[in-house]
Amino acid sequence: MKPAAFRYHAPKTIDEAVALLAKVAGEDGRVLAGGQSLVPTMAFRLAKPAHLVDINGVTALDRIAVTSGKLAIGACVRHAAFHRPVCEGPLGKLLTDVVSHIAHYPIRNRGTFCGSLAHADPASEWCLVFAALDGEVLAKSARGERLIAARDFFKGVMTTALRDDELLLEARLPVLTDDTRCGFYEFSRRAGDFALAAALGAYRIEGGKIVEPRLAIGGAEVNPRRIPEAERALAGAAPGDKAFRAAAEAAMAAIDPMEDIVNSAEFRRDLVLAVVWRALERAAA
Ligand SMILES: Cc1cc2nc3c(=O)[nH]c(=O)nc-3n(C[C@H](O)[C@H](O)[C@H](O)COP(=O)(O)OP(=O)(O)OC[C@H]3O[C@@H](n4cnc5c(N)ncnc54)[C@H](O)[C@@H]3O)c2cc1C
């Protein structure tokens, strides 16, 4: 099928893009970033936007920089930018590890980090990173700018706190200290497929014990999120099988898994046990 008819707009500045969105949002106007999610849904006529505001010509949105301890990722930064570390230390390495699980090269060359957050697929790797690290996004509309914290951003499957006339300008992630250990693990049926479950663990070690643990799950529930029950099982424990098993069992018990015709809730719980354990083992390696 071909997309339904739409009007195409190509702003060159953030202000132009925001002014256009203010005008067309009420008539189902949408932002076009990498197009790797939006265009296929338009081709199937699952989405029929009347206007597309293409931000690819807005060079100010191509920025990626560390400012005040945060990595700021502009709305036009592609997945492929993360094939090499974009910053020093564990965060740069973590993002390079994670990006290799997102789709395939052609999609990574067009799709954007911020587009993934705006699209909010439950299995999106970037959404999991964003939730695990308590990132924030900067959004702008004709009414002004606002910061939205990760815990307030995701509102359900493919639903976020962004308003129709808001442009997501950039996502921010905290730079991790050099002694932070990170591990990511996902299970998908074929390389490049969306994950059926994924986990990200991060912690530091002080006096042989785990401190400041973060453990988040993606792909299993409607949105990725940190799992406090699993983090409590890790805090103060010595890193190793006993603590990792306790955290994995806590995560498995805490989640409310999605079900579909192929994957039962029980299967997803089993997967969560495995991906949490393996993510924590990778962090310890
Ligand atoms: C075959 C295939 C496999 C894939 N596999 C994976 C995978 O394994 N993991 C994964 O995470 N993704 C996967 N994707 C999706 C891909 O990562 C997309 O690039 C991503 O989900 C959306 O980014 P985009 O820049 O392409 O956004 P677009 O497709 O342009 O937009 C997606 C949605 O977000 C909105 N939007 C985009 N940018 C902004 C902004 N700055 N402000 C406000 N709204 C905005 C759009 O209006 C639209 O509603 C896959 C896609 C394909 C086609």
The ligand as an SDF file (V2000), in Angstrom:
LIG
                    3D

 53 58  0  0  0  0  0  0  0  0999 V2000
   12.8000   -3.6000   10.3670 C   0  0  0  0  0  0  0  0  0  0  0  0
   12.9060   -2.6770   11.5750 C   0  0  0  0  0  0  0  0  0  0  0  0
   13.5030   -3.1760   12.7280 C   0  0  0  0  0  0  0  0  0  0  0  0
   13.6080   -2.3560   13.8500 C   0  0  0  0  0  0  0  0  0  0  0  0
   14.1800   -2.8720   14.9770 N   0  0  0  0  0  0  0  0  0  0  0  0
   14.2850   -2.0910   16.0590 C   0  0  0  0  0  0  0  0  0  0  0  0
   14.8840   -2.5830   17.2460 C   0  0  0  0  0  0  0  0  0  0  0  0
   15.3550   -3.7270   17.3300 O   0  0  0  0  0  0  0  0  0  0  0  0
   14.9230   -1.7660   18.3360 N   0  0  0  0  0  0  0  0  0  0  0  0
   14.4300   -0.4740   18.2760 C   0  0  0  0  0  0  0  0  0  0  0  0
   14.4840    0.2400   19.2880 O   0  0  0  0  0  0  0  0  0  0  0  0
   13.8910    0.0230   17.1590 N   0  0  0  0  0  0  0  0  0  0  0  0
   13.8050   -0.7460   16.0570 C   0  0  0  0  0  0  0  0  0  0  0  0
   13.2380   -0.2210   14.9170 N   0  0  0  0  0  0  0  0  0  0  0  0
   12.7060    1.1580   14.9580 C   0  0  0  0  0  0  0  0  0  0  0  0
   13.8100    2.1900   14.6790 C   0  0  0  0  0  0  0  0  0  0  0  0
   14.7570    2.1510   15.7330 O   0  0  0  0  0  0  0  0  0  0  0  0
   13.2880    3.6190   14.5600 C   0  0  0  0  0  0  0  0  0  0  0  0
   14.3560    4.3530   14.0630 O   0  0  0  0  0  0  0  0  0  0  0  0
   12.8360    4.3170   15.8160 C   0  0  0  0  0  0  0  0  0  0  0  0
   11.8570    3.5960   16.5060 O   0  0  0  0  0  0  0  0  0  0  0  0
   12.1640    5.6750   15.5140 C   0  0  0  0  0  0  0  0  0  0  0  0
   13.1130    6.6260   15.2150 O   0  0  0  0  0  0  0  0  0  0  0  0
   12.9510    7.5130   13.9040 P   0  0  0  0  0  0  0  0  0  0  0  0
   13.9490    8.6060   14.0300 O   0  0  0  0  0  0  0  0  0  0  0  0
   13.0270    6.6420   12.7330 O   0  0  0  0  0  0  0  0  0  0  0  0
   11.4800    8.1570   14.1180 O   0  0  0  0  0  0  0  0  0  0  0  0
   10.2730    8.3590   13.0830 P   0  0  0  0  0  0  0  0  0  0  0  0
    9.9090    7.0660   12.4630 O   0  0  0  0  0  0  0  0  0  0  0  0
   10.5580    9.5010   12.1860 O   0  0  0  0  0  0  0  0  0  0  0  0
    9.1350    8.8040   14.1320 O   0  0  0  0  0  0  0  0  0  0  0  0
    8.5680    7.9070   15.0420 C   0  0  0  0  0  0  0  0  0  0  0  0
    7.5100    8.6440   15.8770 C   0  0  0  0  0  0  0  0  0  0  0  0
    8.1310    9.5670   16.7690 O   0  0  0  0  0  0  0  0  0  0  0  0
    7.7370   10.9140   16.4950 C   0  0  0  0  0  0  0  0  0  0  0  0
    8.9430   11.7370   16.6060 N   0  0  0  0  0  0  0  0  0  0  0  0
   10.1730   11.4410   16.0910 C   0  0  0  0  0  0  0  0  0  0  0  0
   11.0620   12.3770   16.4430 N   0  0  0  0  0  0  0  0  0  0  0  0
   10.3890   13.2850   17.1880 C   0  0  0  0  0  0  0  0  0  0  0  0
   10.7740   14.4990   17.8520 C   0  0  0  0  0  0  0  0  0  0  0  0
   12.0370   14.9560   17.8170 N   0  0  0  0  0  0  0  0  0  0  0  0
    9.8150   15.2000   18.5220 N   0  0  0  0  0  0  0  0  0  0  0  0
    8.5380   14.7390   18.5770 C   0  0  0  0  0  0  0  0  0  0  0  0
    8.1190   13.5980   17.9910 N   0  0  0  0  0  0  0  0  0  0  0  0
    9.0340   12.8860   17.2960 C   0  0  0  0  0  0  0  0  0  0  0  0
    7.1690   10.8890   15.0760 C   0  0  0  0  0  0  0  0  0  0  0  0
    6.2220   11.9210   14.8650 O   0  0  0  0  0  0  0  0  0  0  0  0
    6.5390    9.4940   15.0340 C   0  0  0  0  0  0  0  0  0  0  0  0
    5.2840    9.5080   15.6680 O   0  0  0  0  0  0  0  0  0  0  0  0
   13.1310   -1.0030   13.7860 C   0  0  0  0  0  0  0  0  0  0  0  0
   12.5590   -0.5010   12.6060 C   0  0  0  0  0  0  0  0  0  0  0  0
   12.4540   -1.3320   11.5050 C   0  0  0  0  0  0  0  0  0  0  0  0
   11.8440   -0.7630   10.2420 C   0  0  0  0  0  0  0  0  0  0  0  0
  1  2  1  0
  2  3  1  0
  2 52  2  0
  3  4  2  0
  4  5  1  0
  4 50  1  0
  5  6  2  0
  6  7  1  0
  6 13  1  0
  7  8  2  0
  7  9  1  0
  9 10  1  0
 10 11  2  0
 10 12  1  0
 12 13  2  0
 13 14  1  0
 14 15  1  0
 14 50  1  0
 15 16  1  0
 16 17  1  0
 16 18  1  0
 18 19  1  0
 18 20  1  0
 20 21  1  0
 20 22  1  0
 22 23  1  0
 23 24  1  0
 24 25  2  0
 24 26  1  0
 24 27  1  0
 27 28  1  0
 28 29  2  0
 28 30  1  0
 28 31  1  0
 31 32  1  0
 32 33  1  0
 33 34  1  0
 33 48  1  0
 34 35  1  0
 35 36  1  0
 35 46  1  0
 36 37  1  0
 36 45  1  0
 37 38  2  0
 38 39  1  0
 39 40  1  0
 39 45  2  0
 40 41  1  0
 40 42  2  0
 42 43  1  0
 43 44  2  0
 44 45  1  0
 46 47  1  0
 46 48  1  0
 48 49  1  0
 50 51  2  0
 51 52  1  0
 52 53  1  0
M  END
$$$$
